Amino acid sequence: MGREIDLLVNYPKTKRNVEDRVQNKTEEDRNIARKFGREFFDGDRRHGYGGFNYDPRFWQPVVPTLRAHFDLKSGASLLDVGCGKAFMLHDVAALIPGIIVKGVDISEYAIAKAMEDMKPHVGVANARSLPFPDQSFDVVISINTIHNLEREECGQALREIERVSRKGGFVTVDAYRTDKEKERMHAWNLTGLTIMHVDEWVAFFGEVGYTGDYYWFIP
């Protein structure tokens, strides 16, 4: 199995008002968010991002960490599962000349609104069944995506990531370490369907045969 490592350590931290979300989010808001359409990305803040726009200050600081960890260079290939509007892929391609990038997302809206230079490299697909042959990519990354599936489907997605990667993978998932973090997570969460203690996640990775690296999203 891989290891716990925060490859997003240089991603700018956002101050989150969990208490406000507890008071204002309803199950209807969550149902709307889980459609991953315009409302989730560019609609009201209650339903998701409240406007999902490119800003180089988010992913550009992360790319050097990914490059060093996976030894990414010209000719290497990287797949982003849950790529959204392909902001990360845009910065990876810009900062690692010659790298081959691909992305998939379940959201037709996000793919339609992807950054123009990335549109030839992204498509609509479900993480449970990636449309690529075995070992198609050196590295497969999935940030805050697979936990949006039910547990069994989440396992399928992890096996798919394992199947299409040659050298390694990296996922981040909704998780908690304490009862307080668990309470905050369930209050904050809009879209996650599989949320577990970090130890449960590690056991789950072993159970489904995922050998890549991993880290946690804890608001």
C-alpha positions as CSV (number, residue, x, y, z in Angstrom):
1,M,0.0,0.0,0.0
2,G,1.0,3.6,-0.5
3,R,1.4,6.1,2.2
4,E,-0.3,9.0,3.9
5,I,1.2,12.2,2.5
6,D,-0.2,15.7,2.0
7,L,0.7,16.5,-1.6
8,L,-1.6,19.5,-1.3
9,V,0.4,21.1,1.5
10,N,0.9,24.2,-0.6
11,Y,-2.7,24.6,-1.7
12,P,-4.0,27.9,-0.1
13,K,-6.0,27.2,3.0
14,T,-9.6,28.6,3.1
15,K,-11.3,29.6,6.3
16,R,-14.5,27.6,6.5
17,N,-17.6,28.7,8.4
18,V,-18.9,25.2,9.3
19,E,-21.4,26.6,11.8
20,D,-23.0,28.7,9.1
21,R,-23.3,25.8,6.7
22,V,-24.9,23.7,9.5
23,Q,-27.6,26.3,10.0
24,N,-28.3,27.0,6.3
25,K,-27.8,23.7,4.4
26,T,-30.8,21.4,3.9
27,E,-31.2,18.0,2.4
28,E,-32.7,19.6,-0.7
29,D,-29.4,21.6,-1.0
30,R,-27.5,18.4,-0.9
31,N,-29.7,16.8,-3.5
32,I,-29.1,19.7,-5.8
33,A,-25.4,19.6,-5.2
34,R,-25.1,15.9,-5.9
35,K,-26.4,16.4,-9.5
36,F,-23.0,18.2,-10.1
37,G,-24.6,20.6,-12.6
38,R,-24.5,24.3,-13.1
39,E,-26.0,24.9,-9.6
40,F,-23.1,23.0,-8.0
41,F,-20.4,24.8,-9.8
42,D,-21.8,28.2,-10.6
43,G,-25.1,28.6,-8.8
44,D,-25.9,29.7,-5.2
45,R,-23.3,29.1,-2.6
46,R,-25.8,26.9,-0.7
47,H,-25.5,24.3,-3.5
48,G,-21.7,24.1,-3.9
49,Y,-18.9,26.5,-5.0
50,G,-21.0,29.5,-5.7
51,G,-18.9,30.3,-8.7
52,F,-16.1,27.9,-9.8
53,N,-13.4,30.0,-11.6
54,Y,-9.8,29.6,-12.4
55,D,-7.2,31.3,-10.2
56,P,-3.5,30.4,-10.6
57,R,-2.8,30.9,-6.9
58,F,-4.6,27.6,-6.1
59,W,-3.0,24.9,-8.2
60,Q,0.3,26.4,-9.4
61,P,1.9,26.1,-5.9
62,V,0.9,22.4,-5.8
63,V,2.4,21.4,-9.1
64,P,6.0,21.4,-8.0
65,T,5.1,19.1,-5.1
66,L,3.4,16.6,-7.5
67,R,6.3,16.9,-10.0
68,A,8.9,16.0,-7.3
69,H,6.8,13.3,-5.7
70,F,6.0,11.4,-8.9
71,D,9.1,12.5,-10.9
72,L,6.9,14.0,-13.5
73,K,8.7,15.3,-16.6
74,S,8.2,15.6,-20.4
75,G,6.6,12.4,-21.8
76,A,5.1,11.4,-18.5
77,S,1.3,10.9,-18.4
78,L,-1.2,12.0,-15.7
79,L,-5.0,11.3,-15.4
80,D,-7.2,13.5,-13.1
81,V,-10.3,11.6,-12.0
82,G,-12.9,14.2,-11.1
83,C,-11.2,17.0,-13.0
84,G,-14.0,19.5,-12.9
85,K,-13.2,22.4,-15.2
86,A,-9.6,21.1,-15.6
87,F,-8.0,23.9,-13.6
88,M,-5.4,21.6,-12.1
89,L,-4.6,20.0,-15.5
90,H,-4.1,23.4,-17.1
91,D,-1.5,24.3,-14.5
92,V,0.2,20.9,-14.6
93,A,0.5,21.2,-18.4
94,A,1.8,24.8,-18.2
95,L,4.4,24.1,-15.5
96,I,5.6,20.7,-16.8
97,P,6.2,21.1,-20.5
98,G,5.7,18.0,-22.6
99,I,3.6,16.1,-20.0
100,I,0.5,14.2,-21.3
101,V,-2.6,15.1,-19.4
102,K,-6.2,13.6,-19.4
103,G,-9.2,14.3,-17.2
104,V,-12.6,12.8,-16.6
105,D,-15.6,14.1,-14.7
106,I,-19.1,12.8,-14.2
107,S,-20.4,16.4,-14.7
108,E,-21.3,17.2,-18.3
109,Y,-21.6,20.8,-17.2
110,A,-18.0,20.9,-15.9
111,I,-16.6,19.3,-19.0
112,A,-18.5,21.7,-21.2
113,K,-17.1,24.6,-19.2
114,A,-13.5,23.3,-19.0
115,M,-10.6,25.6,-19.8
116,E,-10.3,25.9,-23.6
117,D,-6.8,24.5,-23.8
118,M,-7.9,21.4,-21.9
119,K,-11.1,20.6,-23.8
120,P,-9.4,18.2,-26.2
121,H,-8.0,16.3,-23.2
122,V,-11.1,15.9,-21.0
123,G,-14.3,14.0,-21.2
124,V,-17.4,12.8,-19.3
125,A,-17.0,9.5,-17.4
126,N,-17.8,7.8,-14.1
127,A,-14.9,7.0,-11.8
128,R,-16.4,3.5,-11.4
129,S,-15.5,2.6,-15.0
130,L,-12.7,4.6,-16.5
131,P,-12.6,4.5,-20.3
132,F,-8.9,3.6,-20.6
133,P,-6.9,0.4,-21.0
134,D,-4.9,-1.1,-18.2
135,Q,-1.8,0.9,-17.2
136,S,-2.6,3.8,-19.5
137,F,-1.1,6.5,-17.2
138,D,2.0,6.9,-15.2
139,V,0.1,8.6,-12.4
140,V,-3.6,8.9,-11.6
141,I,-4.9,11.6,-9.2
142,S,-8.3,12.1,-7.7
143,I,-9.0,15.0,-5.4
144,N,-12.1,15.0,-3.2
145,T,-14.0,12.8,-5.7
146,I,-14.4,9.1,-5.0
147,H,-16.0,9.7,-1.6
148,N,-19.0,11.1,-3.6
149,L,-19.8,7.4,-4.4
150,E,-21.5,4.8,-2.2
151,R,-19.0,2.5,-0.4
152,E,-19.2,-0.3,-2.9
153,E,-18.9,2.1,-5.9
154,C,-16.1,3.9,-4.1
155,G,-14.2,0.6,-4.0
156,Q,-14.8,0.1,-7.7
157,A,-13.4,3.6,-8.4
158,L,-10.3,2.8,-6.4
159,R,-9.8,-0.4,-8.3
160,E,-10.1,1.5,-11.5
161,I,-7.5,4.0,-10.5
162,E,-5.2,1.1,-9.6
163,R,-6.0,-0.6,-12.9
164,V,-5.1,2.3,-15.2
165,S,-2.0,3.6,-13.4
166,R,1.5,2.3,-14.1
167,K,3.5,3.9,-11.4
168,G,1.3,5.4,-8.7
169,G,-1.8,7.2,-7.6
170,F,-3.0,9.8,-5.1
171,V,-6.4,10.4,-3.7
172,T,-7.9,12.7,-1.1
173,V,-11.1,11.7,0.6
174,D,-13.5,13.1,3.3
175,A,-12.4,11.7,6.6
176,Y,-12.1,12.4,10.4
177,R,-9.9,11.4,13.3
178,T,-12.0,12.4,16.3
179,D,-15.7,12.6,17.2
180,K,-15.5,16.4,16.9
181,E,-14.1,16.2,13.4
182,K,-16.8,13.6,12.5
183,E,-19.5,16.0,13.6
184,R,-17.9,18.9,11.6
185,M,-17.5,16.7,8.5
186,H,-21.1,15.6,8.4
187,A,-22.3,19.2,9.0
188,W,-20.0,20.6,6.3
189,N,-20.5,17.9,3.7
190,L,-22.7,18.5,0.7
191,T,-21.9,15.6,-1.7
192,G,-19.9,12.9,0.1
193,L,-21.6,9.5,0.4
194,T,-18.6,7.5,1.9
195,I,-17.1,9.3,4.9
196,M,-15.0,7.2,7.3
197,H,-12.4,7.5,10.1
198,V,-8.9,7.6,8.7
199,D,-8.1,4.2,10.0
200,E,-11.2,2.8,8.3
201,W,-10.1,4.3,5.1
202,V,-6.6,2.7,5.3
203,A,-8.2,-0.6,5.9
204,F,-10.6,0.0,3.0
205,F,-7.7,0.8,0.7
206,G,-6.1,-2.6,1.6
207,E,-9.4,-4.4,1.2
208,V,-10.0,-3.1,-2.4
209,G,-6.4,-3.4,-3.4
210,Y,-5.5,0.3,-3.8
211,T,-1.8,0.8,-3.5
212,G,-1.4,4.5,-4.2
213,D,-0.8,7.4,-1.8
214,Y,-3.6,9.2,0.0
215,Y,-4.6,12.0,2.2
216,W,-7.6,13.4,4.0
217,F,-10.1,16.3,3.5
218,I,-11.1,17.5,7.0
219,P,-12.8,20.9,7.2
